[in-house]
Amino acid sequence: MPSVNAHLAMTHLVPLAKEVDDDKVTPGVLGFIVFAVMALAVWGLMKSMNKHMRKVDFKEPETSEKESVSQEK
């Protein structure tokens, strides 16, 4: 059963929806908010990935010839 607040919100939003031109479709404020949240999430993930990638040591430890020969056998 829908709550009274949801019903009240819908009764206020229906007249606003009727004012929209049927030939013109725009993302509106909700589209902007969704896009902004996704952009912030990507920015945060890239920043975190960059921080973690700086911690990775890509250099392999040098091995002596004796160790490399014994590993090949």
mmCIF file of the N, C-alpha and C atoms, coordinates in Angstrom:
data_MODEL
# 
_entry.id   MODEL 
# 
loop_
_atom_site.group_PDB 
_atom_site.id 
_atom_site.type_symbol 
_atom_site.label_atom_id 
_atom_site.label_alt_id 
_atom_site.label_comp_id 
_atom_site.label_asym_id 
_atom_site.label_entity_id 
_atom_site.label_seq_id 
_atom_site.pdbx_PDB_ins_code 
_atom_site.Cartn_x 
_atom_site.Cartn_y 
_atom_site.Cartn_z 
_atom_site.occupancy 
_atom_site.B_iso_or_equiv 
_atom_site.pdbx_formal_charge 
_atom_site.auth_seq_id 
_atom_site.auth_comp_id 
_atom_site.auth_asym_id 
_atom_site.auth_atom_id 
_atom_site.pdbx_PDB_model_num 
ATOM 1   N N  . MET A 1 1  ? 0.852  -1.171  0.000   1.00 0.00 ? 1  MET A N  1 
ATOM 2   C CA . MET A 1 1  ? 0.000  0.000   0.000   1.00 0.00 ? 1  MET A CA 1 
ATOM 3   C C  . MET A 1 1  ? 0.894  1.230   0.000   1.00 0.00 ? 1  MET A C  1 
ATOM 4   N N  . PRO A 1 2  ? 0.742  2.118   -0.997  1.00 0.00 ? 2  PRO A N  1 
ATOM 5   C CA . PRO A 1 2  ? 1.595  3.305   -1.050  1.00 0.00 ? 2  PRO A CA 1 
ATOM 6   C C  . PRO A 1 2  ? 1.332  4.232   0.125   1.00 0.00 ? 2  PRO A C  1 
ATOM 7   N N  . SER A 1 3  ? 2.383  4.887   0.546   1.00 0.00 ? 3  SER A N  1 
ATOM 8   C CA . SER A 1 3  ? 2.233  5.785   1.682   1.00 0.00 ? 3  SER A CA 1 
ATOM 9   C C  . SER A 1 3  ? 1.546  7.076   1.249   1.00 0.00 ? 3  SER A C  1 
ATOM 10  N N  . VAL A 1 4  ? 1.096  7.813   2.215   1.00 0.00 ? 4  VAL A N  1 
ATOM 11  C CA . VAL A 1 4  ? 0.406  9.074   1.948   1.00 0.00 ? 4  VAL A CA 1 
ATOM 12  C C  . VAL A 1 4  ? 1.376  10.078  1.329   1.00 0.00 ? 4  VAL A C  1 
ATOM 13  N N  . ASN A 1 5  ? 2.633  10.067  1.781   1.00 0.00 ? 5  ASN A N  1 
ATOM 14  C CA . ASN A 1 5  ? 3.624  10.995  1.245   1.00 0.00 ? 5  ASN A CA 1 
ATOM 15  C C  . ASN A 1 5  ? 3.898  10.731  -0.226  1.00 0.00 ? 5  ASN A C  1 
ATOM 16  N N  . ALA A 1 6  ? 3.952  9.465   -0.612  1.00 0.00 ? 6  ALA A N  1 
ATOM 17  C CA . ALA A 1 6  ? 4.184  9.126   -2.014  1.00 0.00 ? 6  ALA A CA 1 
ATOM 18  C C  . ALA A 1 6  ? 3.006  9.589   -2.862  1.00 0.00 ? 6  ALA A C  1 
ATOM 19  N N  . HIS A 1 7  ? 1.796  9.377   -2.364  1.00 0.00 ? 7  HIS A N  1 
ATOM 20  C CA . HIS A 1 7  ? 0.611  9.814   -3.102  1.00 0.00 ? 7  HIS A CA 1 
ATOM 21  C C  . HIS A 1 7  ? 0.580  11.340  -3.228  1.00 0.00 ? 7  HIS A C  1 
ATOM 22  N N  . LEU A 1 8  ? 0.923  12.031  -2.173  1.00 0.00 ? 8  LEU A N  1 
ATOM 23  C CA . LEU A 1 8  ? 0.939  13.490  -2.180  1.00 0.00 ? 8  LEU A CA 1 
ATOM 24  C C  . LEU A 1 8  ? 1.998  14.008  -3.152  1.00 0.00 ? 8  LEU A C  1 
ATOM 25  N N  . ALA A 1 9  ? 3.155  13.374  -3.178  1.00 0.00 ? 9  ALA A N  1 
ATOM 26  C CA . ALA A 1 9  ? 4.213  13.781  -4.099  1.00 0.00 ? 9  ALA A CA 1 
ATOM 27  C C  . ALA A 1 9  ? 3.774  13.557  -5.540  1.00 0.00 ? 9  ALA A C  1 
ATOM 28  N N  . MET A 1 10 ? 3.114  12.435  -5.801  1.00 0.00 ? 10 MET A N  1 
ATOM 29  C CA . MET A 1 10 ? 2.672  12.148  -7.165  1.00 0.00 ? 10 MET A CA 1 
ATOM 30  C C  . MET A 1 10 ? 1.612  13.148  -7.630  1.00 0.00 ? 10 MET A C  1 
ATOM 31  N N  . THR A 1 11 ? 0.730  13.559  -6.738  1.00 0.00 ? 11 THR A N  1 
ATOM 32  C CA . THR A 1 11 ? -0.304 14.507  -7.137  1.00 0.00 ? 11 THR A CA 1 
ATOM 33  C C  . THR A 1 11 ? 0.299  15.871  -7.460  1.00 0.00 ? 11 THR A C  1 
ATOM 34  N N  . HIS A 1 12 ? 1.434  16.200  -6.835  1.00 0.00 ? 12 HIS A N  1 
ATOM 35  C CA . HIS A 1 12 ? 2.092  17.468  -7.123  1.00 0.00 ? 12 HIS A CA 1 
ATOM 36  C C  . HIS A 1 12 ? 2.962  17.381  -8.376  1.00 0.00 ? 12 HIS A C  1 
ATOM 37  N N  . LEU A 1 13 ? 3.481  16.195  -8.682  1.00 0.00 ? 13 LEU A N  1 
ATOM 38  C CA . LEU A 1 13 ? 4.360  16.050  -9.840  1.00 0.00 ? 13 LEU A CA 1 
ATOM 39  C C  . LEU A 1 13 ? 3.602  15.825  -11.141 1.00 0.00 ? 13 LEU A C  1 
ATOM 40  N N  . VAL A 1 14 ? 2.402  15.311  -11.090 1.00 0.00 ? 14 VAL A N  1 
ATOM 41  C CA . VAL A 1 14 ? 1.644  15.042  -12.316 1.00 0.00 ? 14 VAL A CA 1 
ATOM 42  C C  . VAL A 1 14 ? 1.367  16.315  -13.103 1.00 0.00 ? 14 VAL A C  1 
ATOM 43  N N  . PRO A 1 15 ? 0.946  17.416  -12.477 1.00 0.00 ? 15 PRO A N  1 
ATOM 44  C CA . PRO A 1 15 ? 0.741  18.635  -13.271 1.00 0.00 ? 15 PRO A CA 1 
ATOM 45  C C  . PRO A 1 15 ? 2.037  19.141  -13.906 1.00 0.00 ? 15 PRO A C  1 
ATOM 46  N N  . LEU A 1 16 ? 3.173  18.949  -13.239 1.00 0.00 ? 16 LEU A N  1 
ATOM 47  C CA . LEU A 1 16 ? 4.449  19.369  -13.814 1.00 0.00 ? 16 LEU A CA 1 
ATOM 48  C C  . LEU A 1 16 ? 4.799  18.532  -15.039 1.00 0.00 ? 16 LEU A C  1 
ATOM 49  N N  . ALA A 1 17 ? 4.455  17.269  -15.015 1.00 0.00 ? 17 ALA A N  1 
ATOM 50  C CA . ALA A 1 17 ? 4.756  16.387  -16.139 1.00 0.00 ? 17 ALA A CA 1 
ATOM 51  C C  . ALA A 1 17 ? 3.894  16.728  -17.343 1.00 0.00 ? 17 ALA A C  1 
ATOM 52  N N  . LYS A 1 18 ? 2.698  17.232  -17.138 1.00 0.00 ? 18 LYS A N  1 
ATOM 53  C CA . LYS A 1 18 ? 1.818  17.576  -18.254 1.00 0.00 ? 18 LYS A CA 1 
ATOM 54  C C  . LYS A 1 18 ? 2.298  18.823  -18.982 1.00 0.00 ? 18 LYS A C  1 
ATOM 55  N N  . GLU A 1 19 ? 3.108  19.655  -18.339 1.00 0.00 ? 19 GLU A N  1 
ATOM 56  C CA . GLU A 1 19 ? 3.613  20.868  -18.970 1.00 0.00 ? 19 GLU A CA 1 
ATOM 57  C C  . GLU A 1 19 ? 4.758  20.595  -19.934 1.00 0.00 ? 19 GLU A C  1 
ATOM 58  N N  . VAL A 1 20 ? 5.328  19.384  -19.900 1.00 0.00 ? 20 VAL A N  1 
ATOM 59  C CA . VAL A 1 20 ? 6.462  19.041  -20.740 1.00 0.00 ? 20 VAL A CA 1 
ATOM 60  C C  . VAL A 1 20 ? 5.989  18.863  -22.181 1.00 0.00 ? 20 VAL A C  1 
ATOM 61  N N  . ASP A 1 21 ? 6.727  19.444  -23.116 1.00 0.00 ? 21 ASP A N  1 
ATOM 62  C CA . ASP A 1 21 ? 6.422  19.314  -24.535 1.00 0.00 ? 21 ASP A CA 1 
ATOM 63  C C  . ASP A 1 21 ? 6.723  17.879  -24.977 1.00 0.00 ? 21 ASP A C  1 
ATOM 64  N N  . ASP A 1 22 ? 5.775  17.232  -25.647 1.00 0.00 ? 22 ASP A N  1 
ATOM 65  C CA . ASP A 1 22 ? 5.953  15.840  -26.069 1.00 0.00 ? 22 ASP A CA 1 
ATOM 66  C C  . ASP A 1 22 ? 7.031  15.687  -27.136 1.00 0.00 ? 22 ASP A C  1 
ATOM 67  N N  . ASP A 1 23 ? 7.335  16.744  -27.888 1.00 0.00 ? 23 ASP A N  1 
ATOM 68  C CA . ASP A 1 23 ? 8.334  16.668  -28.954 1.00 0.00 ? 23 ASP A CA 1 
ATOM 69  C C  . ASP A 1 23 ? 9.751  16.944  -28.450 1.00 0.00 ? 23 ASP A C  1 
ATOM 70  N N  . LYS A 1 24 ? 9.883  17.403  -27.238 1.00 0.00 ? 24 LYS A N  1 
ATOM 71  C CA . LYS A 1 24 ? 11.196 17.751  -26.701 1.00 0.00 ? 24 LYS A CA 1 
ATOM 72  C C  . LYS A 1 24 ? 11.482 16.901  -25.463 1.00 0.00 ? 24 LYS A C  1 
ATOM 73  N N  . VAL A 1 25 ? 12.518 16.097  -25.553 1.00 0.00 ? 25 VAL A N  1 
ATOM 74  C CA . VAL A 1 25 ? 12.890 15.243  -24.428 1.00 0.00 ? 25 VAL A CA 1 
ATOM 75  C C  . VAL A 1 25 ? 14.258 15.689  -23.935 1.00 0.00 ? 25 VAL A C  1 
ATOM 76  N N  . THR A 1 26 ? 14.367 15.981  -22.651 1.00 0.00 ? 26 THR A N  1 
ATOM 77  C CA . THR A 1 26 ? 15.635 16.395  -22.060 1.00 0.00 ? 26 THR A CA 1 
ATOM 78  C C  . THR A 1 26 ? 15.900 15.558  -20.826 1.00 0.00 ? 26 THR A C  1 
ATOM 79  N N  . PRO A 1 27 ? 17.167 15.384  -20.467 1.00 0.00 ? 27 PRO A N  1 
ATOM 80  C CA . PRO A 1 27 ? 17.468 14.595  -19.271 1.00 0.00 ? 27 PRO A CA 1 
ATOM 81  C C  . PRO A 1 27 ? 17.060 15.300  -17.977 1.00 0.00 ? 27 PRO A C  1 
ATOM 82  N N  . GLY A 1 28 ? 17.056 16.612  -17.979 1.00 0.00 ? 28 GLY A N  1 
ATOM 83  C CA . GLY A 1 28 ? 16.614 17.354  -16.807 1.00 0.00 ? 28 GLY A CA 1 
ATOM 84  C C  . GLY A 1 28 ? 17.592 17.304  -15.651 1.00 0.00 ? 28 GLY A C  1 
ATOM 85  N N  . VAL A 1 29 ? 17.102 17.697  -14.514 1.00 0.00 ? 29 VAL A N  1 
ATOM 86  C CA . VAL A 1 29 ? 17.926 17.787  -13.310 1.00 0.00 ? 29 VAL A CA 1 
ATOM 87  C C  . VAL A 1 29 ? 18.336 16.391  -12.841 1.00 0.00 ? 29 VAL A C  1 
ATOM 88  N N  . LEU A 1 30 ? 17.433 15.440  -12.909 1.00 0.00 ? 30 LEU A N  1 
ATOM 89  C CA . LEU A 1 30 ? 17.755 14.077  -12.477 1.00 0.00 ? 30 LEU A CA 1 
ATOM 90  C C  . LEU A 1 30 ? 18.893 13.496  -13.328 1.00 0.00 ? 30 LEU A C  1 
ATOM 91  N N  . GLY A 1 31 ? 18.852 13.724  -14.629 1.00 0.00 ? 31 GLY A N  1 
ATOM 92  C CA . GLY A 1 31 ? 19.924 13.249  -15.501 1.00 0.00 ? 31 GLY A CA 1 
ATOM 93  C C  . GLY A 1 31 ? 21.254 13.884  -15.146 1.00 0.00 ? 31 GLY A C  1 
ATOM 94  N N  . PHE A 1 32 ? 21.238 15.175  -14.837 1.00 0.00 ? 32 PHE A N  1 
ATOM 95  C CA . PHE A 1 32 ? 22.471 15.856  -14.442 1.00 0.00 ? 32 PHE A CA 1 
ATOM 96  C C  . PHE A 1 32 ? 23.009 15.304  -13.130 1.00 0.00 ? 32 PHE A C  1 
ATOM 97  N N  . ILE A 1 33 ? 22.121 15.061  -12.173 1.00 0.00 ? 33 ILE A N  1 
ATOM 98  C CA . ILE A 1 33 ? 22.552 14.542  -10.874 1.00 0.00 ? 33 ILE A CA 1 
ATOM 99  C C  . ILE A 1 33 ? 23.161 13.150  -11.032 1.00 0.00 ? 33 ILE A C  1 
ATOM 100 N N  . VAL A 1 34 ? 22.516 12.296  -11.827 1.00 0.00 ? 34 VAL A N  1 
ATOM 101 C CA . VAL A 1 34 ? 23.041 10.945  -12.052 1.00 0.00 ? 34 VAL A CA 1 
ATOM 102 C C  . VAL A 1 34 ? 24.405 11.018  -12.725 1.00 0.00 ? 34 VAL A C  1 
ATOM 103 N N  . PHE A 1 35 ? 24.529 11.878  -13.741 1.00 0.00 ? 35 PHE A N  1 
ATOM 104 C CA . PHE A 1 35 ? 25.801 12.032  -14.442 1.00 0.00 ? 35 PHE A CA 1 
ATOM 105 C C  . PHE A 1 35 ? 26.889 12.554  -13.502 1.00 0.00 ? 35 PHE A C  1 
ATOM 106 N N  . ALA A 1 36 ? 26.557 13.525  -12.673 1.00 0.00 ? 36 ALA A N  1 
ATOM 107 C CA . ALA A 1 36 ? 27.534 14.098  -11.749 1.00 0.00 ? 36 ALA A CA 1 
ATOM 108 C C  . ALA A 1 36 ? 27.987 13.056  -10.721 1.00 0.00 ? 36 ALA A C  1 
ATOM 109 N N  . VAL A 1 37 ? 27.069 12.251  -10.209 1.00 0.00 ? 37 VAL A N  1 
ATOM 110 C CA . VAL A 1 37 ? 27.427 11.208  -9.245  1.00 0.00 ? 37 VAL A CA 1 
ATOM 111 C C  . VAL A 1 37 ? 28.330 10.177  -9.900  1.00 0.00 ? 37 VAL A C  1 
ATOM 112 N N  . MET A 1 38 ? 28.009 9.782   -11.129 1.00 0.00 ? 38 MET A N  1 
ATOM 113 C CA . MET A 1 38 ? 28.850 8.808   -11.833 1.00 0.00 ? 38 MET A CA 1 
ATOM 114 C C  . MET A 1 38 ? 30.231 9.387   -12.118 1.00 0.00 ? 38 MET A C  1 
ATOM 115 N N  . ALA A 1 39 ? 30.302 10.665  -12.483 1.00 0.00 ? 39 ALA A N  1 
ATOM 116 C CA . ALA A 1 39 ? 31.587 11.300  -12.748 1.00 0.00 ? 39 ALA A CA 1 
ATOM 117 C C  . ALA A 1 39 ? 32.427 11.360  -11.468 1.00 0.00 ? 39 ALA A C  1 
ATOM 118 N N  . LEU A 1 40 ? 31.814 11.691  -10.360 1.00 0.00 ? 40 LEU A N  1 
ATOM 119 C CA . LEU A 1 40 ? 32.538 11.717  -9.089  1.00 0.00 ? 40 LEU A CA 1 
ATOM 120 C C  . LEU A 1 40 ? 33.013 10.321  -8.686  1.00 0.00 ? 40 LEU A C  1 
ATOM 121 N N  . ALA A 1 41 ? 32.191 9.308   -8.958  1.00 0.00 ? 41 ALA A N  1 
ATOM 122 C CA . ALA A 1 41 ? 32.590 7.938   -8.637  1.00 0.00 ? 41 ALA A CA 1 
ATOM 123 C C  . ALA A 1 41 ? 33.790 7.513   -9.481  1.00 0.00 ? 41 ALA A C  1 
ATOM 124 N N  . VAL A 1 42 ? 33.774 7.836   -10.760 1.00 0.00 ? 42 VAL A N  1 
ATOM 125 C CA . VAL A 1 42 ? 34.905 7.486   -11.637 1.00 0.00 ? 42 VAL A CA 1 
ATOM 126 C C  . VAL A 1 42 ? 36.156 8.230   -11.193 1.00 0.00 ? 42 VAL A C  1 
ATOM 127 N N  . TRP A 1 43 ? 36.001 9.504   -10.863 1.00 0.00 ? 43 TRP A N  1 
ATOM 128 C CA . TRP A 1 43 ? 37.153 10.289  -10.394 1.00 0.00 ? 43 TRP A CA 1 
ATOM 129 C C  . TRP A 1 43 ? 37.743 9.672   -9.121  1.00 0.00 ? 43 TRP A C  1 
ATOM 130 N N  . GLY A 1 44 ? 36.877 9.290   -8.192  1.00 0.00 ? 44 GLY A N  1 
ATOM 131 C CA . GLY A 1 44 ? 37.352 8.675   -6.956  1.00 0.00 ? 44 GLY A CA 1 
ATOM 132 C C  . GLY A 1 44 ? 38.033 7.333   -7.199  1.00 0.00 ? 44 GLY A C  1 
ATOM 133 N N  . LEU A 1 45 ? 37.465 6.529   -8.089  1.00 0.00 ? 45 LEU A N  1 
ATOM 134 C CA . LEU A 1 45 ? 38.085 5.244   -8.411  1.00 0.00 ? 45 LEU A CA 1 
ATOM 135 C C  . LEU A 1 45 ? 39.437 5.422   -9.090  1.00 0.00 ? 45 LEU A C  1 
ATOM 136 N N  . MET A 1 46 ? 39.548 6.388   -9.988  1.00 0.00 ? 46 MET A N  1 
ATOM 137 C CA . MET A 1 46 ? 40.826 6.636   -10.668 1.00 0.00 ? 46 MET A CA 1 
ATOM 138 C C  . MET A 1 46 ? 41.869 7.134   -9.674  1.00 0.00 ? 46 MET A C  1 
ATOM 139 N N  . LYS A 1 47 ? 41.451 7.981   -8.754  1.00 0.00 ? 47 LYS A N  1 
ATOM 140 C CA . LYS A 1 47 ? 42.385 8.482   -7.736  1.00 0.00 ? 47 LYS A CA 1 
ATOM 141 C C  . LYS A 1 47 ? 42.863 7.337   -6.841  1.00 0.00 ? 47 LYS A C  1 
ATOM 142 N N  . SER A 1 48 ? 41.952 6.457   -6.451  1.00 0.00 ? 48 SER A N  1 
ATOM 143 C CA . SER A 1 48 ? 42.314 5.310   -5.622  1.00 0.00 ? 48 SER A CA 1 
ATOM 144 C C  . SER A 1 48 ? 43.233 4.361   -6.386  1.00 0.00 ? 48 SER A C  1 
ATOM 145 N N  . MET A 1 49 ? 42.913 4.116   -7.658  1.00 0.00 ? 49 MET A N  1 
ATOM 146 C CA . MET A 1 49 ? 43.749 3.221   -8.449  1.00 0.00 ? 49 MET A CA 1 
ATOM 147 C C  . MET A 1 49 ? 45.148 3.800   -8.613  1.00 0.00 ? 49 MET A C  1 
ATOM 148 N N  . ASN A 1 50 ? 45.226 5.086   -8.827  1.00 0.00 ? 50 ASN A N  1 
ATOM 149 C CA . ASN A 1 50 ? 46.528 5.734   -8.973  1.00 0.00 ? 50 ASN A CA 1 
ATOM 150 C C  . ASN A 1 50 ? 47.345 5.599   -7.690  1.00 0.00 ? 50 ASN A C  1 
ATOM 151 N N  . LYS A 1 51 ? 46.700 5.744   -6.546  1.00 0.00 ? 51 LYS A N  1 
ATOM 152 C CA . LYS A 1 51 ? 47.384 5.602   -5.258  1.00 0.00 ? 51 LYS A CA 1 
ATOM 153 C C  . LYS A 1 51 ? 47.902 4.175   -5.082  1.00 0.00 ? 51 LYS A C  1 
ATOM 154 N N  . HIS A 1 52 ? 47.097 3.191   -5.435  1.00 0.00 ? 52 HIS A N  1 
ATOM 155 C CA . HIS A 1 52 ? 47.510 1.797   -5.293  1.00 0.00 ? 52 HIS A CA 1 
ATOM 156 C C  . HIS A 1 52 ? 48.594 1.423   -6.300  1.00 0.00 ? 52 HIS A C  1 
ATOM 157 N N  . MET A 1 53 ? 48.526 1.975   -7.503  1.00 0.00 ? 53 MET A N  1 
ATOM 158 C CA . MET A 1 53 ? 49.534 1.650   -8.516  1.00 0.00 ? 53 MET A CA 1 
ATOM 159 C C  . MET A 1 53 ? 50.898 2.229   -8.139  1.00 0.00 ? 53 MET A C  1 
ATOM 160 N N  . ARG A 1 54 ? 50.915 3.351   -7.419  1.00 0.00 ? 54 ARG A N  1 
ATOM 161 C CA . ARG A 1 54 ? 52.187 3.917   -6.973  1.00 0.00 ? 54 ARG A CA 1 
ATOM 162 C C  . ARG A 1 54 ? 52.879 3.008   -5.958  1.00 0.00 ? 54 ARG A C  1 
ATOM 163 N N  . LYS A 1 55 ? 52.102 2.226   -5.212  1.00 0.00 ? 55 LYS A N  1 
ATOM 164 C CA . LYS A 1 55 ? 52.667 1.332   -4.205  1.00 0.00 ? 55 LYS A CA 1 
ATOM 165 C C  . LYS A 1 55 ? 53.273 0.074   -4.819  1.00 0.00 ? 55 LYS A C  1 
ATOM 166 N N  . VAL A 1 56 ? 52.911 -0.266  -6.046  1.00 0.00 ? 56 VAL A N  1 
ATOM 167 C CA . VAL A 1 56 ? 53.379 -1.502  -6.676  1.00 0.00 ? 56 VAL A CA 1 
ATOM 168 C C  . VAL A 1 56 ? 54.821 -1.333  -7.118  1.00 0.00 ? 56 VAL A C  1 
ATOM 169 N N  . ASP A 1 57 ? 55.649 -2.328  -6.792  1.00 0.00 ? 57 ASP A N  1 
ATOM 170 C CA . ASP A 1 57 ? 57.052 -2.317  -7.196  1.00 0.00 ? 57 ASP A CA 1 
ATOM 171 C C  . ASP A 1 57 ? 57.194 -3.232  -8.411  1.00 0.00 ? 57 ASP A C  1 
ATOM 172 N N  . PHE A 1 58 ? 57.492 -2.635  -9.574  1.00 0.00 ? 58 PHE A N  1 
ATOM 173 C CA . PHE A 1 58 ? 57.567 -3.396  -10.809 1.00 0.00 ? 58 PHE A CA 1 
ATOM 174 C C  . PHE A 1 58 ? 58.953 -3.988  -11.061 1.00 0.00 ? 58 PHE A C  1 
ATOM 175 N N  . LYS A 1 59 ? 59.927 -3.603  -10.275 1.00 0.00 ? 59 LYS A N  1 
ATOM 176 C CA . LYS A 1 59 ? 61.289 -4.097  -10.491 1.00 0.00 ? 59 LYS A CA 1 
ATOM 177 C C  . LYS A 1 59 ? 61.416 -5.510  -9.955  1.00 0.00 ? 59 LYS A C  1 
ATOM 178 N N  . GLU A 1 60 ? 61.984 -6.389  -10.782 1.00 0.00 ? 60 GLU A N  1 
ATOM 179 C CA . GLU A 1 60 ? 62.231 -7.754  -10.336 1.00 0.00 ? 60 GLU A CA 1 
ATOM 180 C C  . GLU A 1 60 ? 63.557 -7.783  -9.597  1.00 0.00 ? 60 GLU A C  1 
ATOM 181 N N  . PRO A 1 61 ? 63.649 -8.580  -8.561  1.00 0.00 ? 61 PRO A N  1 
ATOM 182 C CA . PRO A 1 61 ? 64.926 -8.658  -7.842  1.00 0.00 ? 61 PRO A CA 1 
ATOM 183 C C  . PRO A 1 61 ? 65.985 -9.297  -8.743  1.00 0.00 ? 61 PRO A C  1 
ATOM 184 N N  . GLU A 1 62 ? 67.164 -8.752  -8.655  1.00 0.00 ? 62 GLU A N  1 
ATOM 185 C CA . GLU A 1 62 ? 68.259 -9.287  -9.465  1.00 0.00 ? 62 GLU A CA 1 
ATOM 186 C C  . GLU A 1 62 ? 68.710 -10.620 -8.894  1.00 0.00 ? 62 GLU A C  1 
ATOM 187 N N  . THR A 1 63 ? 68.940 -11.593 -9.774  1.00 0.00 ? 63 THR A N  1 
ATOM 188 C CA . THR A 1 63 ? 69.425 -12.896 -9.332  1.00 0.00 ? 63 THR A CA 1 
ATOM 189 C C  . THR A 1 63 ? 70.821 -13.109 -9.880  1.00 0.00 ? 63 THR A C  1 
ATOM 190 N N  . SER A 1 64 ? 71.624 -13.789 -9.130  1.00 0.00 ? 64 SER A N  1 
ATOM 191 C CA . SER A 1 64 ? 72.990 -14.057 -9.586  1.00 0.00 ? 64 SER A CA 1 
ATOM 192 C C  . SER A 1 64 ? 72.959 -15.196 -10.601 1.00 0.00 ? 64 SER A C  1 
ATOM 193 N N  . GLU A 1 65 ? 74.038 -15.363 -11.302 1.00 0.00 ? 65 GLU A N  1 
ATOM 194 C CA . GLU A 1 65 ? 74.096 -16.396 -12.325 1.00 0.00 ? 65 GLU A CA 1 
ATOM 195 C C  . GLU A 1 65 ? 73.972 -17.780 -11.714 1.00 0.00 ? 65 GLU A C  1 
ATOM 196 N N  . LYS A 1 66 ? 74.527 -18.008 -10.535 1.00 0.00 ? 66 LYS A N  1 
ATOM 197 C CA . LYS A 1 66 ? 74.450 -19.313 -9.889  1.00 0.00 ? 66 LYS A CA 1 
ATOM 198 C C  . LYS A 1 66 ? 72.999 -19.670 -9.562  1.00 0.00 ? 66 LYS A C  1 
ATOM 199 N N  . GLU A 1 67 ? 72.244 -18.686 -9.082  1.00 0.00 ? 67 GLU A N  1 
ATOM 200 C CA . GLU A 1 67 ? 70.845 -18.937 -8.751  1.00 0.00 ? 67 GLU A CA 1 
ATOM 201 C C  . GLU A 1 67 ? 70.031 -19.214 -10.009 1.00 0.00 ? 67 GLU A C  1 
ATOM 202 N N  . SER A 1 68 ? 70.307 -18.488 -11.092 1.00 0.00 ? 68 SER A N  1 
ATOM 203 C CA . SER A 1 68 ? 69.550 -18.688 -12.309 1.00 0.00 ? 68 SER A CA 1 
ATOM 204 C C  . SER A 1 68 ? 69.868 -20.043 -12.929 1.00 0.00 ? 68 SER A C  1 
ATOM 205 N N  . VAL A 1 69 ? 71.101 -20.510 -12.834 1.00 0.00 ? 69 VAL A N  1 
ATOM 206 C CA . VAL A 1 69 ? 71.488 -21.819 -13.367 1.00 0.00 ? 69 VAL A CA 1 
ATOM 207 C C  . VAL A 1 69 ? 70.823 -22.906 -12.544 1.00 0.00 ? 69 VAL A C  1 
ATOM 208 N N  . SER A 1 70 ? 70.799 -22.768 -11.234 1.00 0.00 ? 70 SER A N  1 
ATOM 209 C CA . SER A 1 70 ? 70.183 -23.792 -10.383 1.00 0.00 ? 70 SER A CA 1 
ATOM 210 C C  . SER A 1 70 ? 68.663 -23.831 -10.582 1.00 0.00 ? 70 SER A C  1 
ATOM 211 N N  . GLN A 1 71 ? 68.047 -22.711 -10.933 1.00 0.00 ? 71 GLN A N  1 
ATOM 212 C CA . GLN A 1 71 ? 66.612 -22.681 -11.169 1.00 0.00 ? 71 GLN A CA 1 
ATOM 213 C C  . GLN A 1 71 ? 66.260 -23.321 -12.514 1.00 0.00 ? 71 GLN A C  1 
ATOM 214 N N  . GLU A 1 72 ? 67.170 -23.270 -13.488 1.00 0.00 ? 72 GLU A N  1 
ATOM 215 C CA . GLU A 1 72 ? 66.907 -23.843 -14.791 1.00 0.00 ? 72 GLU A CA 1 
ATOM 216 C C  . GLU A 1 72 ? 66.942 -25.368 -14.753 1.00 0.00 ? 72 GLU A C  1 
ATOM 217 N N  . LYS A 1 73 ? 67.675 -25.952 -13.829 1.00 0.00 ? 73 LYS A N  1 
ATOM 218 C CA . LYS A 1 73 ? 67.802 -27.417 -13.776 1.00 0.00 ? 73 LYS A CA 1 
ATOM 219 C C  . LYS A 1 73 ? 66.608 -28.069 -13.223 1.00 0.00 ? 73 LYS A C  1 
# 
